[in-house]
Every structure is written in structure tokens, then in C-alpha cells.
Amino acid sequence: MLINSENGVIFLEAFNTRLYRGMTFDLLKHTDFYKEKYHQMRDVKTGYFWYYFTHLEITGYQLSFSLCFFKDELEIIHMNTWQETDAKDWNEWTEEKEMNIFHRNNTFLSKILEMPPTQKKKTPYPSCTFLFPWGNVWSVYDPRSAGSFMGISFNEEDPTNKNNL
């Protein structure tokens, strides 16, 4: 199981790595996942740092991660599925291709969470959400950024989010 439905912890079995809200950057740097898949970092200049990782295979899907640290703690987790047929630049991009990514992301989440979405919305933009006591897992197509992606949002007060291994 990639995402633990009890606490939102992501377990990357091939790298023996757990990703969770509150994880320190120093701990991440020492994981096999970081050592093998780290691609680049972007300093947002507000105390937030985004770390991007190359694709890895999970249950037949190519999946990439973007992890956002505030100062030294993991705060935001974004993911995305990828296929060779996806647009590689704006000349190849179409809304139809991007909606295909959105639907593929939804299928991926339903498969790994072993449940249908709790909520589906068409407005203000297409989204799919899986609700849990600790937070939610979501997928969205955002026409403003012309992108589709998935993520995990944690409830602010839920103590199961922090270091629950």
C-alpha cells in the first residue's frame, strides 16, 4: 500500500522510505529515495523549499513526487502520474491531454486507496477527493495553471500526522 489510510504516511517500499508531514529534511536526505530520485530544488524565498523527484514505478504507473518543506519540515506532498504520450511542452499541450492525466490520476488513487472517491466536483474545476479522519487525498485539474496533479492535505490539529510510523 502506497498511502496508509490510517495516517496518510506514504511508504515507498522499493526505497524503504516513509514520507509524512513533519518529516525533517535531514531525515529525507539520508533515504535511498532521495539519493536515487532527487532531481532539483526550488527555493520560493519565503521559507518554503520544493524538492522534485524523477519518476518511479508504482503498481504499473510512472509516478513523480514534489515535496514542499517549510524551513526544515515536510508540509506538502504533491504527486503526478506520467506517460510517454503526455505533452512535453506547450506545443504538444491540449486540454484533452491534460484531462486524460486528471482521469489517470483519479484511477491511480482509486486503485492504491482501494476505494472510490468520497467527493467529485466539476466546479470551480474538476476535482476528486478521498476523505479520511487525518485529512484527504485529492486530484485536480486546474485550468488556470493548465495542469493536473494529486496531493495529500493534512488536518492541522490531527496528531496522527506527525511521525506516526
Secondary structure as GFF3:
##gff-version 3
##sequence-region A 1 165
A	DSSP	beta_strand	10	12	.	.	.	ID=ss1
A	DSSP	three_ten_helix	13	15	.	.	.	ID=ss2
A	DSSP	beta_strand	17	19	.	.	.	ID=ss3
A	DSSP	alpha_helix	25	29	.	.	.	ID=ss4
A	DSSP	alpha_helix	32	37	.	.	.	ID=ss5
A	DSSP	beta_strand	38	43	.	.	.	ID=ss6
A	DSSP	beta_strand	48	53	.	.	.	ID=ss7
A	DSSP	beta_strand	56	58	.	.	.	ID=ss8
A	DSSP	beta_strand	61	70	.	.	.	ID=ss9
A	DSSP	beta_strand	73	82	.	.	.	ID=ss10
A	DSSP	alpha_helix	95	113	.	.	.	ID=ss11
A	DSSP	beta_strand	119	121	.	.	.	ID=ss12
A	DSSP	beta_strand	127	132	.	.	.	ID=ss13
A	DSSP	beta_strand	135	142	.	.	.	ID=ss14
A	DSSP	beta_strand	147	154	.	.	.	ID=ss15
A	DSSP	three_ten_helix	159	161	.	.	.	ID=ss16
###
